[in-house]
Amino acid sequence: MHDEMFERLGLRVDEVKGVSGTSNDGNTARRAFEAYEVFAEIVGVDAEMVHNFGKILSAINCQLPLNPDAFQDLCLETAYQYIFLYGWYHMPSTVHKILIHGRDLVQNR
C-alpha cells in the first residue's frame, strides 16, 4: 500500500521524518482527500465516505461561520455510511465525537 500511495498519489505515508515525527501531516491528508477516489481505492474503502470525511475535515478547519444544521446532516450521513458499510469495525472515539457531536463543535467555537 505504501508503494502504491507513492506511485499513484506521490504521497509518502507512515515514514519517519528527521529525528521525530512522521510524514503523516495536514498536507498529506489534504492531498489524499483531494484525490479521494484514488485514495479510497488504494486503502479499500468507500469513495463517497472518504469524500465526506474530506469535507468534514475542511469544514472543521475553516474559520468561517458554518451552518450547524447542514454540518450535522453531513456528519450523520457519514456516520450512517460508516455503520452500514463498516459496522463490524469499532468506530474510533474521535470519529464518533466528530460525526455524532459535530454540530456542538461548530456551534461552540
C-alpha positions in Angstrom: 0.0 0.0 0.0 2.8 2.4 0.8 4.4 2.0 -2.6 1.1 2.4 -4.4 0.3 5.5 -2.4 3.6 7.0 -3.6 3.3 5.8 -7.2 -0.3 6.9 -7.7 -0.6 10.0 -5.5 3.0 11.0 -4.8 2.4 10.6 -1.1 4.8 9.2 1.5 2.8 7.9 4.4 3.9 6.5 7.8 7.5 7.4 7.1 9.8 8.8 9.8 10.8 12.4 9.2 14.0 13.6 10.8 14.5 12.8 14.4 10.8 13.0 15.4 7.5 12.9 13.6 6.2 11.2 10.5 5.1 12.1 7.0 1.5 12.0 8.2 0.7 15.7 8.4 -2.0 18.1 7.3 -0.6 18.4 3.8 -0.6 14.7 3.3 -4.2 14.5 4.4 -5.2 17.4 2.2 -3.6 15.8 -0.9 -5.2 12.4 -0.1 -8.7 13.9 0.2 -8.3 15.9 -2.9 -7.8 12.7 -4.8 -10.4 10.9 -2.7 -11.4 8.3 -5.4 -7.8 7.1 -5.9 -7.1 7.2 -2.2 -10.2 5.2 -1.4 -9.3 2.6 -4.0 -5.8 2.2 -2.6 -7.0 1.8 1.0 -10.1 -0.2 0.0 -12.9 1.9 1.5 -15.9 3.6 0.0 -15.0 6.7 -2.0 -18.2 8.7 -1.1 -17.5 8.2 2.6 -13.9 9.3 2.1 -15.1 12.4 0.2 -17.5 13.2 3.1 -14.7 12.8 5.6 -12.6 15.3 3.5 -15.5 17.8 3.5 -15.9 17.4 7.3 -12.1 18.0 7.8 -12.2 21.1 5.6 -15.3 22.4 7.5 -13.7 21.9 10.9 -10.5 23.7 9.8 -12.4 26.5 8.2 -12.6 29.7 10.3 -15.7 31.0 8.6 -19.1 30.5 10.2 -20.8 27.2 9.3 -24.4 26.2 9.1 -24.7 23.8 12.1 -27.7 22.0 10.6 -26.1 21.4 7.3 -22.9 20.2 9.1 -24.9 17.9 11.3 -26.6 16.4 8.2 -23.3 15.7 6.6 -21.9 14.2 9.8 -24.9 12.0 10.3 -25.0 10.8 6.7 -21.3 9.9 7.0 -22.0 8.1 10.4 -24.8 6.1 8.7 -22.5 5.2 5.8 -19.8 4.1 8.3 -22.1 1.9 10.3 -23.8 0.4 7.2 -20.5 -0.4 5.4 -18.1 -1.0 8.3 -20.3 -1.7 11.3 -18.1 -4.7 12.0 -15.3 -2.3 12.8 -15.5 -0.3 16.1 -15.8 3.4 15.4 -12.9 5.2 16.9 -13.9 7.6 19.7 -12.5 10.7 17.9 -14.5 9.8 14.7 -17.7 9.3 16.9 -17.1 12.6 18.6 -17.0 14.4 15.2 -19.8 12.5 13.5 -22.2 12.4 16.3 -21.4 15.6 18.2 -20.1 17.7 15.3 -22.9 20.2 15.5 -21.9 21.2 19.0 -18.3 21.6 17.8 -19.2 24.1 15.1 -21.7 26.0 17.3 -19.4 26.5 20.2 -16.3 27.8 18.5 
